[in-house]
Amino acid sequence: MELIRLWEQEIPQVQELMMDVVSRLPSEALYAMDRIEALYAYLEQDSEIYGVYEADKLVAFTMLAFPAFSESNLGREFGVPESDLAKVASLEGSIVHESVRGRGLQRHFHARREQLSREKGMKYLYATVHPDNAVSRRNLEAAGLTVQFSRLMYGGLPRLCYAKKLE
């Protein structure tokens, strides 16, 4: 399975897969789902989406944000000085359809996103995850990210906040 960069024309497929998979989660609180407009805006803000296709159908995707000085920069949550906010990358949502789980896609996603972040000269790599999302927590920790704190985010949802210094 090849990981390829997705563009505006694939956003409807991204949202369709997201809605499909999230609809079967034990709780919608496990994944902070974006509206389609937010996904388009995401690409306009120097962020990237990568996907995996099987038989011409999108079966997994992952998002990587380079938020710079935007209000959504997680660096502020972690106390990054304003002068360093342009060096923050955020591991945003990933979705893997049940039909392709267990193939190591999350590990592949993390490795690729870290590599891209390093290539862009980022210093900090951040992510958030629901405390009950054991699979995502395990994958983040396997990628070398560590829990720094927990708090309510995204409209009051509990989140563990993970970090990794890239220098």
N, C-alpha and C positions, 0 to 999 in steps of 0.2 A: 504494500500500500504506500503510495507516494503522497507526501504532504505538499500541497500546492497553495500558492497565495490566491486568495479570493478577492474579487472586485465588486463594484456596485451591482453588476448584473446577477451576482450570486446571492445577494442579500435576501431575496424572498426564500431561497432554499435554506439559508442559515436560519431564518426565523421559523420556517416550517419545521425543521429538525428540532430546534429549541423547544417549540411549543409541544411537539409530539413527545419528546423525551420527558420534559418537565411534567406533562400531564400524568405520567405514571410514577412520579416520585412519591414517596410516602407523605411528603409535606412540600408545599410550594415554597416554604421558607428556606429550603435547602439551596435554592438557586434563585438569584435576583435576576429575573428575566427582563430583557430590554424590549421596548416597542420597536417596530420596524424603523421609525424615524430616527431613533437613537442609534440604530445600527448604521444607517447611512451617514449620520453625523460623525459617528465613530471613525469611519474611513476618511472623512474630510479633515479630521484633527490629527493627522500624522500617526494614525494607529493602523494596525494590520490584523487581518483575519486569514487564517490558514485552514484548509480543509482536506479531508480524505474522502475519496470517492470509491465506491465498489459497484461495479456493473452500472456505471453512469449515474449513480445516486449518491448524494452527499450523505455520509454515514457518521462523520465526526468533524468537529471544527474546534479551533482555539483562537483566542484573541490576545493581542499584545498591544499595550498602550504606551505611548511616549507623550505623556500629558503636558510636559513643559510647565508653563506657568498657569495652566487652567485651574479652575476651582476644584476639579475632580482629581487633582494630583494627590495620591496617597502619601507622598513625602511629607505633607503638612501634618498628617496624622502621626507620623513617626518622628517629627521634630527636625526634618531636614531644613537647613538654612535656605532662605529664599534664593540666595545666589547659586545653590546647587540643585534647585528644582528641575532644571533642564537635563539633569543627569539621572532622572528617575524613570524606570520602566515598571509597568504594572502587568502582572500576569492576570489577565481578565478571564472571563468565563470560558470554559471548555465543555463541550457536550460530546458524548460518545454513545451512539445507538447501541442498544442491548445486543444486537446481532454481531457486533464487532468487539465487544468488551472482552478483556482477557488477552488481548494481543499486544499489550504494552504501548498503546497509543498515547496515554497520558505521559508516560516517561519520555517518549519520543517528542511530544509537544513541549515538555519542560526543557529538554536539552536544546531543541531548536530555538525556542524563545530566548533562552539564556545566551546562546551563541549570537543571535541577532542583536541582543542588547549589548553584548560586549563589542560587536562590530561597530555599533553606533556610538561607542564610548560611554555607555551608561555606567554609573557607579553603584546604583542601588536597584534592587529588584524586590518588588513587593507583591503581595497577594492577600486576599481575604477569603475565608471559607467558613461555612456554617459549622459550629462545633460538632454536630451530629453527622457530618459528611466524612465518614471514616476513610473512604477510598481516596478522596481528594486530599485529605490531611496526610495520609500515608504517602501519596505521590509527591506532595510538596516537600515533606520531610526527606524522602529519598533523593530529591533534587538538591538537598542542602539548605533549604529554607527552614527557619526556626520561628516558633511562636514568640512574639514580643509582647502582645497584650490582647485583650478582648474588649469589645464594646458593641453597642447597638449602632447599626449603620443601615443605609438603603431603606429608609422609612421605618426604622425600628427593629430590624432583623438582627439577631445575635451573630457576631462574626469574630473569628480568631484572625488576628493580623500577623502575617508571616513576613520575614525579611531575609535578604541575603545581600551581603556586601560583595560587589564584583571586583573590587581592586585587590 
